[in-house]
Amino acid sequence: MDRSFDDTTRRNIASRCAAFTRVPSVAGAGLKRAAVAIALTEAEAGGGTTFLLTRRAATLRSHAAQWALPGGRCDHGETQAQAALRELHEELGVGLGEGDVLGLLDDYPTRSGYLITPVVVWVSTSADVVPNPAEVASVHRVALADIERSEAFSFTTIPESTRRVIRFRHAGQHIHAPTAALIYQFAEVLAGRNTRVAELEQPVFAWR
């Protein structure tokens, strides 16, 4: 699939999201609802399609300095899409409407007590990205081609779990689940595959 940042790519990704058979989580009892945005936008150099990835501020009370997709807890009465759009605006200053939502992926239950819904959204070329320093230390644009490489994701094990731990290699570092799991499923959706990720494990430092 061509990854130019244009209406053809938008339609193609929307079609892949629509073809994806979403499985609502059955492990949501007692978990707090949350949503993140897989926000597709243009590469800084122009031309290609990227998504926005953040490094959380070191001063945050939970998951400080970790890699994350823009997002957070759903407010009372909010849909997952509404929560993802609100958080995207609060964290990065990007204001979108529900017409910019391309689709939802599977819910992912975290060890820290959340049920995260990834929301795929399309960010227009006119949208400025202005990180909120209280929440975001830095923001990065990751090319879709980078998550479609065969070596982009790897799996390992830990003594504390029988489940596989997923890792995404970016900027010389390993990004772990939940973020890595959500990105992996999105890459699989782009390839036209219904791959489940709820059973992919997080490293122990992310369990809190």
N, C-alpha and C positions, 0 to 999 in steps of 0.2 A: 504493500500500500504506500502511495506517495505521501510524504510527511510535510509537504509545503503547508505553510499556515494560510489556508484559504478556505473558501466555502466548500470546496470539494472534499477536503480533509474533514471538515466539520460534519458534513453529511455522512461520510464513510464511517467515522467514529460513532456518530449517533446511531447508524444502522447496526454496527457491531454491538453497541450497548442494548439496543432494542432486541437483538437476537439472543442476548445472554439470558439464560433462565435463572433468575435470582431465587435463592433458597432462603426464606426467612429463618432466622436462628430459632432453635428450640431450646437454647441454653440461656435464655434471657432472664430467668427468674432471679430476682435480687440484684441484677446488674443495672447500672445507671445508663440511660440512653445517651449516646454521643454521635457526632457526625464529623467527617472531615471532607475537605474539597480536594479532588484531583483536578486542579485548575489548569486548563490547557491554554497556553498563550504563545506568542511569537518569541523566537530566540532574540537575544539582544542584538546580535549581528544582522537579524532579519532573515526571512525566508523559511526557516524550519519551525516545527511545532515542538514546544517544550511543556513541561508541567512545573509548578512551583513547589519547591521543597524548602522548609525552614529549619533553622537551628534555634531551638527554644532558648529564651533568655536564662542566664545562669541564676537569676534572682527568683525564679518561679518556685513555688512551694513543692510542686511535684514534677517529676521528669525533667528537671532543670538541665539545660545544655544538651538535651537529646535532639536527634533529628526527628522531624515530624512533618506531616501534611497539615496545612492550616485547618483548624477545627477545634472542637471542644464539646462540652456538655450541652444537651438539648434543654432549652427552657421549657417550662410548663406550657403545653398547648402547641408547641412547635412541631412541625414535621421535620424529618431528617434533612430534607432539602433546604428548608428555611433556616435551620440551625447552621448548616454548612455555609450558606450564603452570608448569614450574619457574622459568623466567625471569620470568614474570609475578609469581610469589610473591616471588622475590628482589628484583625492582626496585620493586614497588608493594605488597607485602604481601598480595596477593590470592590466597587459596588455593582452587583449584578442582580438580575431578576430571575424568577423561576422559568422564564422562557429561555434562559441560557443553560438550563440543566439538560444534559444529554442522557443521563441514566443513573441508576443506582446499582452498586455491586452487592455482594453478600455481606451480611453482618459478621463482625469479628469480635468474639468475646475475649477480653483481656484478663490477665491475672490480677490486675489492679482494680477490677470491679466494674468495667465499662463494656458496653456493647456498641461497637463502632460501626456506623454505616458510611461507606465511601460514596460520595456524590460526585459524579463526573460533570464538570461545567466548562463552558467555553468562554474565555476572556477575550474581549475585543481588543484590537490593536490600539485603541484610544485609551485604554485603561492604564493609569499610572499605578505602579506598585510602590507603596510608601509604608515600610515596616513600622509597626508600633514598638518602640524600644522597650516598653514595659513587658512585652510578651515575646518579641522576636529579636534574636541577636543578629541573624543574617538570613537572607533569602537567596535561593539559588534556582536557576532554570536548568532543568535536566532534559536533555533531548530524548524524544521517544525512541530514537535509534539506540540510545544507551541502555534502555531496558529490554530491548529486543535482541541483544547479543546473547549468544548461547552461554557465555561465561559470566553474564551479569549477576546471576544468582547462584548461591551455593548452599549446601546443607551440611549441618554438623550435628553432634549430639552432646548432651550434658548429663552428668550423673544424676541430676535431680529429676529427670523426666525421661519417659520412653518415647516421647514425641520428637520429631525432627525439628531442629532450630534452623530457620531460614535467615540468610544474610544477603544483602545487596551491596555490591562494591561501588562506592562513589567517592570521588576526590581522595583516593588513597585510604579510605576508611570503610569499615563494615557498618552498614545500617541494618538493624535487626527488626524483628516483629515488635509491635503490630505494623509499623510503617512499611517494612520490607514485604510483609505478607500482602498488604493491600496493593502495593505497587506491582508485585508479582501477579496477582490476579488480574489487574488491569492489563498488564502485558499479555497475559493469556487471552483475555477478551479481544485485544487487538489482533491476535492470531486466530480468532474464531473458535477458541476452545473454552468449554465450561469447566474450568479447573477450580476445585474447592480449596480453601486455605484455612478454614477455622481450626483445623487440628495442628497447624504449624505452630511450633513453640516459640516462646520468647525467652531471652536470656534472663538469668535470675535477677540481675539488677533492675529489670523492668517489671518485676512482679509486684513491686510496692506502689 
